[in-house]
Amino acid sequence: MNYLQHQGIADSQDDGESIFPHLGDAHVDCLRRYGVPDQLEAGQLLYPRGAQDFDFYLILDGTVNVYQQGSPGESEKERIVTVYHGGQFTGELSLLNRQKSLVEAVAVESSHVIRLRPAQLRRMIANEPDIARIVLKAFILRRLRYIRLGLGTVVVAGPRTSREVVHVRTFLERNDYPVHHIDPELPEADRLLKSYGVEPSARWPVVVCRSGSYLENPSIPEVARCLGIVEMISDLRTVDVAVVGAGPSGLAAAVYAASEGLSTVVIEATAPGGQAGTSSMIENYLGFPLGISGHELAARAQVQARKFGARIAIPRAAESLDCGSSPFTLHLSDGDTLSAHTVVVATGAHYRRLTLPELSEFEGNGVHYAATALEGSFCADEDVFVVGGANSAGQAAVFLSQFASHVHMLVRGPRLADSMSQYLLTRIEASAKISVHTRSEITALEGTGHVQSVRWSNKATGTSQRNPASNVFLMLGAVPNTAWLDDRIETDTKGFVRVGSDVSDTSGFSSGQHPMGMETSVPGIFAVGDVRAGSVKRVASAVGEGSIVISQVHRTLAARSNGGRAGP
């Protein structure tokens, strides 16, 4: 289920008045204070499909048509997505995300409008909660409608389980871009590829993200640029806070920082949500009795952060941090730099790799580190292996049991109860499709180009087995994503960042000063979430740390503006 369909939003997804509301006089007067009046001529283009810098229009009188990209021979009437009249407004989530528009808008007749630039719209949303709720709900529902209509769908062609194809599809789907996949093994593949102008000699994967052109075996940044989802930050000078990582802790920090008036940029290499974003269902997060997937939670948080003016730069990875001078300088993977008065490190952790010589051959070719609907589709009617005994492994096993004929969980310890929440343990024990093998581990992966069988052993009995399986899910412990810090910040022996009273090297602090609770060995640099030494590996605690750290950021900024240092 797409996050836009979740719970309350799903209940009103077909409510036309929610998708295309008519604003009353009070709301119109409110918008007048933020925008400027304008007159459109008949036939005037408000913005074309693919525009990345376009405006919000409130129609006072007249008519505006919204069109999708047409097929050859399709009439103008057939291309119409919707028609706006007086009291209605244009736009959807692309306006907040600074992404390319999926549609184009044209004035049918002479029309009077109130026009808001994106910055004016964001200011209105931050300051006027009543009308902001109407606008944001309409934006979200319109994006859902556009996805259902197939607008903006990205065509990805290539072998279904190819490492490169899966990599591209994972990036697109985690960033809420609908994907139409063409498997070259299918009988109609040649005809479909020819209709998109793809040459038979093209290298997989092929990505068609705009009409008339395609990318061959592209990198993720190339796909992002083609789609127009790269957040430009070159116009920024020095921001108050740079958050590195858009997992639960990073997104929470962004929401609280931006909502409290701090200029905020989030740097994220892949997609919002981090490791938690791949969780199929989180059932013990406060306020969601029916559960919520990690992707849904992250997507909602992203909209919330953007609502308050935070910028989320995807796909950008932080490669190094110059913390020898103030302000700090982040060096990004695309060559850009970002200057910030404070930095919140929220890069989380990744799963540990198995020490098998053949592992690298099969990563992405049967070996996975996430269990989403995409990976689940590969497991239909097959046996699969999940390696690990914590909550993430339990969630994966329960989720994959919906697709696989059987799920084998391999756990090194003597029992699951030592590392897993009771609700998951109960569900696993009740499932006839999940078998738990304690004191067990994989000894070899076999196959040609793709996993075909798994060898594993039970240390308690000394027995070993070989099972046919083409998909293995590794969820083994946590390794911190701190290599990019290059030892500039104190870590523990496992590489997790030390903060507060755990910091032993306080030479960077003034005499008598010590790091605040989330502050690292470098004054003004903080660490939250799974990357922090001693953290509790739970989504709720990560969100809490992300919110708490901003109070310490405020103290640092206030002290520096006064020429001093924040206290412990």
PyMOL commands that set and color helices and strands:
alter all, ss='L'
color gray80, all
select helices_A, chain A and resi 3-5+7-11+16-19+25-32+76-79+94-97+118-127+129-149+163-174+189-195+220-227+248-259+274-278+294-307+359-362+373-377+391-400+416-418+422-430+483-485+500-502+529-531+539-561
alter helices_A, ss='H'
color red, helices_A
select strands_A, chain A and resi 36-40+45-47+56-61+64-67+80-84+104-107+111-116+154-157+179-182+206-210+213-216+238-244+264-267+311-313+318-322+328-332+337-345+349-352+367-368+383-387+406-411+434-438+440-446+453-458+463-468+472-474+476-480+525-527
alter strands_A, ss='S'
color yellow, strands_A
deselect
rebuild
show_as cartoon
